Amino acid sequence: METLKESTEVEKSLKTDKEKYPPFSVLIALYEKEKPHLLNKALHSVFNQTVVLDEVVLVLDGKLTDELLQIVEHYKSTYNTLKIVQLPEKKGLGIALSEGLQHCSYELVARMDTDDVSMPNRFEKLLQVFIDKPEISVVSSWITEVNQKGNVIGIKTVPETHQEIQKLMSIRQSVNHPASMFKKSAVLAAGNYRHFHRFEDYELWFRMLDKGFLFYNIQESLYEFYCDNAAISRRGGLEYAKSEIRLMKYLRKKHFISWYQYVLNLVLRIPVRFLPTSIRSLIYKLLLRS
């Protein structure tokens, strides 16, 4: 059992950390189809970090199942830093995050998905970048993709510097959104999150780059991304292809990409959406993961 002296030392250590690092919010959106056991793992990883959490904003995107609500209530009663934002009906990820960001109290905001896991030192390492590089507006890291058995599928690496990130962004996503932390003022200045089915993050990054905000990626994995067969399957099919075509048309209309890049992206991306899931998974593993 922990002694009073040991408890005091822990509190003293946490207080020191709180003074060392700037305050921040964690922004999470939850909807009814999430798996309760994954939500529990995700929230557990958030509340068991090497730095003190100032605030966790959890947006409930419409009606939830009783099982999910029980987990939410457990963490709400356990941690007074958890703030619940209830949307009366499902609005989708972009709108949920847009609303949730308005409720974040601090300038620095970390993203988190409800079926993933943050490494214990994730927030500490992200915060340190903002201390060392105050000019940066968005920081992320590599992510480790794991399957239903917890086995590693691969690591999604992304380039480090702003120049490298900007160059690659026109070809593929070069900032891992769920592993990111950003300045709230920068996201709001770029127009906040918007509804852009399946590509809310990608579209936001382009708007932020267009505004001149600077990006940085930590060159190690600080985040476990849950990727089952259903997730890979959702990246294919007619509807996904339509969403991707809409995205490319939008990026071209806004002059975020050239005509050449627009045509090249469609030629390279769209056929992949109609391949069998197993082949599409292999392509991701060979070309986009390490």
NORBELDA-V337869 format. One record per residue. N is the residue number from 1. RES is the residue in three letters. SS is DSSP state (hx for helix, st for strand, lp for the rest). OMEGA is omega in radians with two decimals (999 if undefined). Layout:
# NORBELDA-V337869
n=N res=RES ss=SS omega=OMEGA
n=N res=RES ss=SS omega=OMEGA
This chain:
# NORBELDA-V337869
n=1 res=MET ss=lp omega=-3.10
n=2 res=GLU ss=lp omega=3.12
n=3 res=THR ss=lp omega=3.13
n=4 res=LEU ss=hx omega=3.13
n=5 res=LYS ss=hx omega=3.13
n=6 res=GLU ss=hx omega=3.13
n=7 res=SER ss=hx omega=3.13
n=8 res=THR ss=hx omega=3.13
n=9 res=GLU ss=hx omega=3.10
n=10 res=VAL ss=hx omega=3.14
n=11 res=GLU ss=hx omega=3.12
n=12 res=LYS ss=hx omega=3.13
n=13 res=SER ss=hx omega=3.14
n=14 res=LEU ss=hx omega=3.13
n=15 res=LYS ss=hx omega=3.11
n=16 res=THR ss=hx omega=3.11
n=17 res=ASP ss=hx omega=-3.10
n=18 res=LYS ss=hx omega=3.11
n=19 res=GLU ss=hx omega=-3.09
n=20 res=LYS ss=hx omega=-3.04
n=21 res=TYR ss=lp omega=3.10
n=22 res=PRO ss=lp omega=3.11
n=23 res=PRO ss=lp omega=-3.13
n=24 res=PHE ss=st omega=3.06
n=25 res=SER ss=st omega=2.99
n=26 res=VAL ss=st omega=-3.07
n=27 res=LEU ss=st omega=-3.09
n=28 res=ILE ss=st omega=3.05
n=29 res=ALA ss=st omega=-3.07
n=30 res=LEU ss=st omega=3.05
n=31 res=TYR ss=lp omega=-2.87
n=32 res=GLU ss=lp omega=-3.06
n=33 res=LYS ss=lp omega=3.12
n=34 res=GLU ss=lp omega=3.13
n=35 res=LYS ss=lp omega=-3.08
n=36 res=PRO ss=hx omega=-3.08
n=37 res=HIS ss=hx omega=3.09
n=38 res=LEU ss=hx omega=3.07
n=39 res=LEU ss=hx omega=3.14
n=40 res=ASN ss=hx omega=3.12
n=41 res=LYS ss=hx omega=-3.11
n=42 res=ALA ss=hx omega=-3.12
n=43 res=LEU ss=hx omega=3.09
n=44 res=HIS ss=hx omega=-3.13
n=45 res=SER ss=hx omega=3.13
n=46 res=VAL ss=hx omega=-3.06
n=47 res=PHE ss=lp omega=3.11
n=48 res=ASN ss=lp omega=-3.12
n=49 res=GLN ss=lp omega=3.14
n=50 res=THR ss=lp omega=3.05
n=51 res=VAL ss=lp omega=-3.14
n=52 res=VAL ss=lp omega=3.10
n=53 res=LEU ss=lp omega=3.09
n=54 res=ASP ss=lp omega=-3.06
n=55 res=GLU ss=st omega=3.01
n=56 res=VAL ss=st omega=3.14
n=57 res=VAL ss=st omega=-3.12
n=58 res=LEU ss=st omega=-3.14
n=59 res=VAL ss=st omega=3.09
n=60 res=LEU ss=st omega=-3.03
n=61 res=ASP ss=st omega=-3.13
n=62 res=GLY ss=lp omega=-3.10
n=63 res=LYS ss=lp omega=3.13
n=64 res=LEU ss=lp omega=3.08
n=65 res=THR ss=lp omega=3.12
n=66 res=ASP ss=hx omega=-3.13
n=67 res=GLU ss=hx omega=3.11
n=68 res=LEU ss=hx omega=-3.14
n=69 res=LEU ss=hx omega=3.11
n=70 res=GLN ss=hx omega=3.13
n=71 res=ILE ss=hx omega=3.11
n=72 res=VAL ss=hx omega=-3.12
n=73 res=GLU ss=hx omega=3.11
n=74 res=HIS ss=hx omega=-3.12
n=75 res=TYR ss=hx omega=3.11
n=76 res=LYS ss=hx omega=-3.13
n=77 res=SER ss=hx omega=-3.11
n=78 res=THR ss=hx omega=-3.05
n=79 res=TYR ss=lp omega=-3.14
n=80 res=ASN ss=lp omega=3.09
n=81 res=THR ss=lp omega=-3.13
n=82 res=LEU ss=st omega=3.13
n=83 res=LYS ss=st omega=-3.11
n=84 res=ILE ss=st omega=3.04
n=85 res=VAL ss=st omega=-3.08
n=86 res=GLN ss=st omega=3.00
n=87 res=LEU ss=st omega=-3.06
n=88 res=PRO ss=lp omega=3.10
n=89 res=GLU ss=lp omega=-3.08
n=90 res=LYS ss=lp omega=-3.11
n=91 res=LYS ss=lp omega=-3.07
n=92 res=GLY ss=lp omega=-3.00
n=93 res=LEU ss=hx omega=-3.08
n=94 res=GLY ss=hx omega=-3.13
n=95 res=ILE ss=hx omega=3.13
n=96 res=ALA ss=hx omega=3.13
n=97 res=LEU ss=hx omega=3.10
n=98 res=SER ss=hx omega=3.12
n=99 res=GLU ss=hx omega=-3.12
n=100 res=GLY ss=hx omega=-3.13
n=101 res=LEU ss=hx omega=3.12
n=102 res=GLN ss=hx omega=-3.12
n=103 res=HIS ss=lp omega=3.11
n=104 res=CYS ss=lp omega=-3.02
n=105 res=SER ss=lp omega=-2.98
n=106 res=TYR ss=lp omega=-3.10
n=107 res=GLU ss=lp omega=3.12
n=108 res=LEU ss=st omega=-3.09
n=109 res=VAL ss=st omega=3.09
n=110 res=ALA ss=st omega=3.06
n=111 res=ARG ss=st omega=3.10
n=112 res=MET ss=lp omega=3.05
n=113 res=ASP ss=lp omega=-2.98
n=114 res=THR ss=lp omega=3.06
n=115 res=ASP ss=lp omega=-3.10
n=116 res=ASP ss=lp omega=-3.10
n=117 res=VAL ss=st omega=3.03
n=118 res=SER ss=st omega=3.04
n=119 res=MET ss=lp omega=-3.04
n=120 res=PRO ss=lp omega=-3.11
n=121 res=ASN ss=lp omega=-3.06
n=122 res=ARG ss=hx omega=-3.07
n=123 res=PHE ss=hx omega=3.12
n=124 res=GLU ss=hx omega=-3.11
n=125 res=LYS ss=hx omega=3.09
n=126 res=LEU ss=hx omega=3.14
n=127 res=LEU ss=hx omega=-3.12
n=128 res=GLN ss=hx omega=3.10
n=129 res=VAL ss=hx omega=3.13
n=130 res=PHE ss=hx omega=3.07
n=131 res=ILE ss=hx omega=-3.08
n=132 res=ASP ss=hx omega=-3.07
n=133 res=LYS ss=lp omega=-3.06
n=134 res=PRO ss=lp omega=3.13
n=135 res=GLU ss=lp omega=-3.10
n=136 res=ILE ss=st omega=3.12
n=137 res=SER ss=st omega=3.14
n=138 res=VAL ss=st omega=3.08
n=139 res=VAL ss=st omega=3.04
n=140 res=SER ss=st omega=-3.11
n=141 res=SER ss=st omega=2.95
n=142 res=TRP ss=st omega=3.05
n=143 res=ILE ss=st omega=3.08
n=144 res=THR ss=st omega=3.14
n=145 res=GLU ss=st omega=-3.13
n=146 res=VAL ss=st omega=3.14
n=147 res=ASN ss=lp omega=-3.07
n=148 res=GLN ss=lp omega=3.13
n=149 res=LYS ss=lp omega=-3.12
n=150 res=GLY ss=lp omega=3.12
n=151 res=ASN ss=lp omega=-3.12
n=152 res=VAL ss=st omega=3.06
n=153 res=ILE ss=st omega=-3.13
n=154 res=GLY ss=st omega=3.11
n=155 res=ILE ss=st omega=3.11
n=156 res=LYS ss=st omega=-3.13
n=157 res=THR ss=lp omega=3.10
n=158 res=VAL ss=lp omega=-3.07
n=159 res=PRO ss=lp omega=-3.01
n=160 res=GLU ss=lp omega=-2.94
n=161 res=THR ss=lp omega=3.13
n=162 res=HIS ss=hx omega=-3.11
n=163 res=GLN ss=hx omega=3.12
n=164 res=GLU ss=hx omega=3.14
n=165 res=ILE ss=hx omega=-3.12
n=166 res=GLN ss=hx omega=-3.13
n=167 res=LYS ss=hx omega=-3.09
n=168 res=LEU ss=hx omega=-3.02
n=169 res=MET ss=hx omega=-3.13
n=170 res=SER ss=lp omega=3.14
n=171 res=ILE ss=lp omega=3.11
n=172 res=ARG ss=lp omega=3.11
n=173 res=GLN ss=lp omega=-3.10
n=174 res=SER ss=lp omega=3.01
n=175 res=VAL ss=lp omega=-3.13
n=176 res=ASN ss=lp omega=-2.99
n=177 res=HIS ss=hx omega=-3.08
n=178 res=PRO ss=hx omega=3.14
n=179 res=ALA ss=hx omega=-2.98
n=180 res=SER ss=lp omega=2.92
n=181 res=MET ss=st omega=-3.06
n=182 res=PHE ss=st omega=3.05
n=183 res=LYS ss=st omega=-3.11
n=184 res=LYS ss=hx omega=-3.11
n=185 res=SER ss=hx omega=-3.14
n=186 res=ALA ss=hx omega=3.12
n=187 res=VAL ss=hx omega=3.13
n=188 res=LEU ss=hx omega=3.13
n=189 res=ALA ss=hx omega=3.12
n=190 res=ALA ss=lp omega=3.09
n=191 res=GLY ss=lp omega=3.11
n=192 res=ASN ss=lp omega=3.04
n=193 res=TYR ss=lp omega=3.08
n=194 res=ARG ss=lp omega=3.07
n=195 res=HIS ss=lp omega=3.07
n=196 res=PHE ss=lp omega=-2.91
n=197 res=HIS ss=lp omega=3.11
n=198 res=ARG ss=lp omega=-3.04
n=199 res=PHE ss=lp omega=-3.12
n=200 res=GLU ss=hx omega=-3.08
n=201 res=ASP ss=hx omega=-3.11
n=202 res=TYR ss=hx omega=-3.12
n=203 res=GLU ss=hx omega=3.10
n=204 res=LEU ss=hx omega=-3.13
n=205 res=TRP ss=hx omega=3.13
n=206 res=PHE ss=hx omega=3.12
n=207 res=ARG ss=hx omega=3.13
n=208 res=MET ss=hx omega=3.06
n=209 res=LEU ss=hx omega=3.14
n=210 res=ASP ss=hx omega=3.12
n=211 res=LYS ss=lp omega=3.09
n=212 res=GLY ss=lp omega=3.12
n=213 res=PHE ss=lp omega=-3.02
n=214 res=LEU ss=st omega=-3.09
n=215 res=PHE ss=st omega=3.07
n=216 res=TYR ss=st omega=3.09
n=217 res=ASN ss=st omega=3.03
n=218 res=ILE ss=st omega=-3.01
n=219 res=GLN ss=st omega=3.01
n=220 res=GLU ss=st omega=-3.13
n=221 res=SER ss=st omega=3.10
n=222 res=LEU ss=st omega=-2.94
n=223 res=TYR ss=st omega=3.04
n=224 res=GLU ss=st omega=-3.08
n=225 res=PHE ss=st omega=-3.12
n=226 res=TYR ss=st omega=-3.04
n=227 res=CYS ss=lp omega=3.11
n=228 res=ASP ss=lp omega=-3.12
n=229 res=ASN ss=hx omega=3.14
n=230 res=ALA ss=hx omega=3.13
n=231 res=ALA ss=hx omega=3.11
n=232 res=ILE ss=hx omega=3.13
n=233 res=SER ss=hx omega=-3.13
n=234 res=ARG ss=hx omega=3.12
n=235 res=ARG ss=lp omega=3.13
n=236 res=GLY ss=lp omega=3.10
n=237 res=GLY ss=lp omega=-3.05
n=238 res=LEU ss=hx omega=-3.08
n=239 res=GLU ss=hx omega=3.11
n=240 res=TYR ss=hx omega=3.12
n=241 res=ALA ss=hx omega=3.11
n=242 res=LYS ss=hx omega=3.13
n=243 res=SER ss=hx omega=-3.12
n=244 res=GLU ss=hx omega=3.09
n=245 res=ILE ss=hx omega=3.09
n=246 res=ARG ss=hx omega=3.13
n=247 res=LEU ss=hx omega=-3.10
n=248 res=MET ss=hx omega=3.09
n=249 res=LYS ss=hx omega=3.13
n=250 res=TYR ss=hx omega=-3.13
n=251 res=LEU ss=hx omega=3.10
n=252 res=ARG ss=hx omega=3.14
n=253 res=LYS ss=hx omega=-3.14
n=254 res=LYS ss=lp omega=-3.13
n=255 res=HIS ss=lp omega=3.05
n=256 res=PHE ss=lp omega=3.08
n=257 res=ILE ss=lp omega=3.14
n=258 res=SER ss=lp omega=3.05
n=259 res=TRP ss=hx omega=3.13
n=260 res=TYR ss=hx omega=-3.12
n=261 res=GLN ss=hx omega=3.10
n=262 res=TYR ss=hx omega=-3.13
n=263 res=VAL ss=hx omega=-3.13
n=264 res=LEU ss=hx omega=-3.14
n=265 res=ASN ss=hx omega=3.13
n=266 res=LEU ss=hx omega=-3.13
n=267 res=VAL ss=hx omega=-3.10
n=268 res=LEU ss=hx omega=-3.00
n=269 res=ARG ss=hx omega=-2.95
n=270 res=ILE ss=hx omega=3.13
n=271 res=PRO ss=hx omega=-3.13
n=272 res=VAL ss=hx omega=-3.10
n=273 res=ARG ss=hx omega=-3.10
n=274 res=PHE ss=hx omega=3.07
n=275 res=LEU ss=lp omega=3.04
n=276 res=PRO ss=lp omega=-3.08
n=277 res=THR ss=hx omega=-3.11
n=278 res=SER ss=hx omega=3.14
n=279 res=ILE ss=hx omega=3.11
n=280 res=ARG ss=hx omega=3.09
n=281 res=SER ss=hx omega=3.13
n=282 res=LEU ss=hx omega=3.12
n=283 res=ILE ss=hx omega=3.10
n=284 res=TYR ss=hx omega=-3.09
n=285 res=LYS ss=hx omega=-3.06
n=286 res=LEU ss=hx omega=-3.00
n=287 res=LEU ss=hx omega=-3.00
n=288 res=LEU ss=hx omega=-3.10
n=289 res=ARG ss=lp omega=3.05
n=290 res=SER ss=lp omega=999
